[in-house]
Amino acid sequence: RILSKDVSFRDLGLVVIDEEQRFGVAQKEKLKELRASVEVLSMSATPIPRSLNLALGGIRDLSVIETPPKDRLAVATHVVPQGDEVVREAIRAELDRGGQVYLVHNRIEGLGVWRERLAELVPECRVVVGHGQMSEGELERTMRAFTTRAADLLLATTIVENGLDIPTANTMIIDRADLYGLSQLYQLRGRVGRSDKPASCWLLVPPGAPLTDDARRRLRAIQEFSDLGAGFWRTFRSIILPLSMPGVVVGAIFVSVMVLGEFATSAALSGRKVNLLGNIIVTQVGSLKWAFAAVAGVVLTILMGAVVAALLRVVDLRKEL
């Protein structure tokens, strides 16, 4: 609402943006206008590639909170084929230790089927249902039943993705996890493990059905980056660290052509010349020229490869997000 055109501020000095990755393009354009005249603090557990690149490039300041709350533990993450036995065991394991469960199914029309299925698998489990098409009063009653422990399991859509802090809920089951974005999976997993008790997140995928390459990468990433504070490092490593072969090849070709062109030109000249690629002054003294060329070629190949690899990974990661 505060980004609407009809809202103006008399003396705005600071804007705090929480969950920056959830804002759309139009909202971000409005935020750009605000950044021109006020201080902006953006917060995110899973920073978007563009924001992270701006910070690493020095255009924005960056602070990382690496210290988790006291006694907080990492969430054990499992990718498993969907099956009655898996669901039953995961729920009963949590109920046996006195905890509560989230089960996320992101199709409202399928929630009724899941509720009937749960009644057969774990009849002792008290289930409440929540989704975005419920009235405000209905949704409030549902959430009150879950927070006061009048219910054991909350069957819901992704409306539980943000804003819930229920320390007694320490098992998350996500149906058809292959259909979710990486940020969604990370945020959903963050609803559990908010106490000193071990928590688990079960990502259910269709048994026997082939997954897309993007889905496999997302599930592999969410499993691999399960430590506390992993959202930042997952994004960082995806953008900066890989020196992929396409980047190296393109960089090598580019540098080789340019350096050979420089040498061809300098052969007709005498004295000193400037290498346009790196502003390196090459003195035409036998092997010294070639030593400089070799070092410049290696360094520039690596730099070019890193830049191209980073751009490729940004495009790829945005598709995943």
C-alpha positions in Angstrom: 0.0 0.0 0.0 2.8 2.5 0.9 4.2 2.1 -2.7 0.9 3.3 -4.2 1.0 6.5 -6.3 -1.5 8.2 -4.0 0.7 7.8 -0.9 3.3 10.5 -0.2 5.6 11.2 2.7 6.4 14.5 4.3 10.0 13.7 5.4 10.9 10.1 4.6 14.5 9.2 5.7 14.6 5.4 6.0 12.9 2.5 4.2 13.2 -1.0 5.6 12.4 -3.8 3.1 11.9 -7.2 4.6 11.8 -10.3 2.3 13.1 -8.3 -0.6 12.9 -11.4 -2.9 9.1 -11.3 -2.8 8.7 -7.9 -4.4 7.7 -7.8 -8.1 9.2 -5.7 -10.9 6.8 -2.8 -10.6 7.3 -2.6 -6.9 11.0 -2.6 -7.3 10.9 0.2 -9.8 9.0 2.3 -7.2 11.6 1.3 -4.6 14.4 2.5 -7.0 12.8 6.0 -6.9 12.9 5.9 -3.1 16.5 4.9 -3.0 17.5 8.0 -4.8 16.7 10.2 -1.9 16.5 8.1 1.3 18.4 5.4 3.1 17.2 1.9 2.3 17.8 -1.3 4.3 16.9 -4.5 2.4 16.7 -7.8 4.3 16.4 -11.3 2.9 17.3 -14.9 3.9 17.6 -15.7 0.2 19.0 -12.6 -1.6 18.2 -12.3 -5.3 21.2 -12.4 -7.6 20.9 -8.8 -8.7 21.0 -7.4 -5.1 23.9 -9.7 -4.2 25.9 -8.6 -7.3 25.3 -5.0 -6.5 26.6 -5.6 -2.9 29.6 -7.6 -4.1 30.4 -4.9 -6.6 30.5 -2.2 -3.9 27.4 -0.4 -5.1 25.6 -1.5 -2.0 26.9 -2.2 1.5 26.5 -5.8 2.7 26.1 -7.2 6.2 25.6 -10.9 6.9 24.1 -12.2 10.1 25.9 -15.5 10.6 25.1 -16.1 14.3 21.9 -18.1 14.7 19.6 -17.7 17.7 20.8 -19.6 20.8 20.4 -23.4 20.6 19.0 -23.2 17.1 19.7 -26.4 15.0 19.9 -27.0 11.3 16.8 -28.6 9.7 17.4 -32.2 8.4 16.1 -32.1 4.7 15.0 -35.3 2.9 14.0 -35.7 -0.7 11.9 -38.9 -1.0 9.3 -40.4 -3.3 5.8 -39.7 -2.1 4.2 -42.7 -0.4 1.8 -43.5 2.5 4.5 -45.0 4.6 6.8 -42.0 4.4 3.9 -39.6 5.3 2.7 -41.8 8.2 6.1 -42.3 9.7 7.1 -38.6 9.5 3.8 -37.5 11.2 3.8 -40.1 13.9 7.5 -39.5 14.7 6.6 -35.8 15.4 3.4 -36.6 17.3 5.2 -39.2 19.5 7.5 -36.5 20.8 4.7 -34.0 21.4 5.2 -31.8 18.4 3.1 -30.5 15.5 3.3 -30.8 11.7 2.9 -28.7 8.6 1.8 -30.4 5.4 1.9 -28.1 2.4 -0.1 -28.9 -0.8 -0.4 -25.9 -3.1 -3.7 -26.8 -4.8 -6.8 -25.8 -2.9 -8.9 -28.3 -4.7 -6.6 -31.1 -3.5 -6.7 -30.2 0.2 -9.9 -32.2 0.8 -8.4 -35.3 -0.8 -5.3 -34.9 1.4 -7.5 -34.5 4.6 -9.3 -37.8 3.8 -5.9 -39.5 3.2 -4.6 -38.3 6.5 -7.7 -39.5 8.3 -6.8 -43.0 7.0 -3.1 -42.9 7.6 -3.0 -41.2 11.0 -6.6 -41.3 12.4 -5.4 -40.0 15.8 -4.0 -36.8 14.3 -6.2 -33.7 14.6 -6.1 -31.8 11.3 -7.0 -28.2 10.4 -7.0 -26.8 6.9 -5.9 -23.3 5.8 -5.8 -21.5 2.5 -6.1 -18.1 0.9 -9.7 -18.4 -0.2 -11.0 -18.8 3.4 -12.6 -15.8 5.0 -10.6 -13.9 7.5 -12.6 -15.3 10.4 -12.2 -18.9 9.2 -8.5 -18.5 8.7 -8.1 -16.9 12.1 -9.9 -19.8 13.8 -7.8 -22.3 12.0 -4.5 -20.6 13.0 -5.7 -20.2 16.6 -6.5 -23.9 16.8 -3.0 -24.7 15.6 -1.1 -22.2 17.7 -3.0 -23.2 20.9 -2.3 -26.9 20.1 -6.0 -27.8 19.6 -4.8 -29.3 16.3 -1.7 -31.5 15.6 -1.3 -30.8 11.8 -1.9 -27.8 9.7 -2.8 -28.8 6.1 -2.3 -25.6 4.0 -1.2 -24.0 0.8 1.9 -21.8 0.7 0.2 -19.1 2.8 2.4 -20.6 5.6 5.5 -19.6 3.7 6.1 -16.4 5.8 5.3 -14.9 9.1 4.7 -18.0 11.2 6.8 -18.7 14.3 5.5 -21.8 16.1 8.3 -23.5 18.1 6.3 -26.7 18.7 5.9 -27.3 14.9 9.1 -29.1 13.9 8.1 -31.3 10.9 7.4 -29.9 7.4 6.0 -32.1 4.6 5.9 -30.5 1.2 3.9 -32.3 -1.5 5.2 -32.1 -5.1 8.3 -30.3 -4.0 9.6 -30.5 -7.6 7.1 -27.8 -8.6 8.3 -25.1 -6.1 10.9 -22.5 -6.6 14.1 -22.5 -4.6 13.2 -19.5 -2.6 9.8 -21.0 -1.8 11.4 -24.2 -0.6 13.9 -22.3 1.5 11.2 -20.2 3.1 8.8 -23.1 3.8 11.6 -25.1 5.4 12.3 -22.0 7.6 8.9 -22.5 9.3 10.3 -25.4 11.3 13.3 -25.6 13.5 12.5 -22.5 15.4 13.4 -23.9 18.8 16.1 -26.0 20.4 14.5 -29.3 19.1 15.7 -31.1 16.0 13.5 -30.4 13.0 12.9 -32.2 9.7 11.7 -31.2 6.2 10.3 -33.9 3.9 10.2 -33.0 0.2 7.9 -35.4 -1.6 8.3 -36.0 -5.3 6.3 -38.3 -7.6 7.6 -41.9 -7.4 9.0 -43.2 -10.7 8.3 -40.0 -12.6 11.2 -38.2 -14.3 12.1 -34.8 -12.9 13.2 -31.8 -15.0 16.8 -30.7 -14.8 15.7 -27.5 -13.1 13.7 -29.4 -10.5 16.7 -31.7 -9.8 19.0 -28.7 -9.3 16.6 -27.0 -7.0 16.1 -30.1 -4.8 19.8 -30.8 -4.8 20.5 -27.2 -3.7 18.0 -27.2 -0.9 19.4 -30.5 0.4 23.0 -29.3 0.1 22.5 -25.9 1.7 20.7 -27.0 4.9 23.0 -25.3 7.4 21.9 -22.2 9.3 22.4 -19.1 7.2 22.8 -21.2 4.1 20.5 -19.0 2.0 23.2 -16.3 1.5 26.0 -18.7 0.7 23.8 -20.7 -1.7 23.2 -17.6 -3.7 26.8 -16.5 -3.4 28.3 -19.8 -4.6 25.7 -20.1 -7.4 26.8 -16.7 -8.8 30.4 -16.1 -8.0 32.4 -19.3 -7.4 31.7 -21.6 -10.3 34.2 -21.1 -13.2 32.2 -23.0 -15.7 33.8 -24.3 -18.9 31.7 -22.1 -21.2 33.1 -19.0 -19.5 36.7 -20.3 -19.7 36.4 -21.2 -23.4 34.8 -17.8 -24.3 37.4 -16.0 -22.2 40.3 -17.9 -23.7 39.1 -17.3 -27.3 38.5 -13.6 -26.6 41.9 -13.0 -25.0 43.8 -15.0 -27.6 42.4 -13.1 -30.5 42.9 -9.7 -28.8 46.5 -10.5 -27.7 47.5 -11.9 -31.1 46.1 -8.8 -32.7 48.1 -6.6 -30.3 51.3 -8.5 -31.2 50.6 -8.2 -34.9 50.2 -4.5 -34.6 53.2 -4.0 -32.3 55.5 -5.9 -34.7 55.5 -2.9 -37.0 56.1 -0.5 -34.2 59.2 0.3 -32.1 59.7 1.4 -28.5 56.9 1.0 -26.0 53.2 0.2 -26.5 50.1 -0.1 -24.3 48.1 -3.4 -24.2 44.5 -2.2 -24.5 43.1 -5.2 -22.6 44.8 -4.5 -19.3 46.6 -1.2 -19.8 49.8 -3.2 -19.5 52.9 -1.5 -20.9 54.8 -4.0 -23.0 58.5 -3.2 -23.8 59.6 -4.7 -27.0 62.6 -6.5 -25.5 62.6 -10.1 -26.7 61.3 -12.7 -24.3 60.1 -10.0 -21.8 57.3 -9.1 -24.2 56.2 -12.7 -24.4 56.4 -13.2 -20.6 54.1 -10.2 -20.1 51.8 -11.6 -22.8 51.6 -15.0 -21.2 50.8 -13.6 -17.7 48.3 -11.2 -19.2 46.7 -14.0 -21.2 46.3 -16.3 -18.3 44.9 -13.6 -15.9 42.6 -12.2 -18.5 41.3 -15.6 -19.5 40.4 -16.4 -15.9 38.8 -13.0 -15.4 36.8 -13.2 -18.6 35.8 -16.8 -17.8 34.6 -15.8 -14.3 32.6 -12.9 -15.6 30.9 -15.0 -18.3 30.3 -17.9 -15.9 28.8 -15.5 -13.4 26.4 -14.1 -16.0 25.4 -17.6 -17.1 24.7 -18.7 -13.5 22.7 -15.5 -12.8 20.4 -16.3 -15.7 20.2 -20.0 -14.7 19.5 -19.2 -11.0 16.8 -16.6 -11.9 15.0 -19.4 -13.9 15.1 -21.6 -10.8 13.8 -18.8 -8.5 
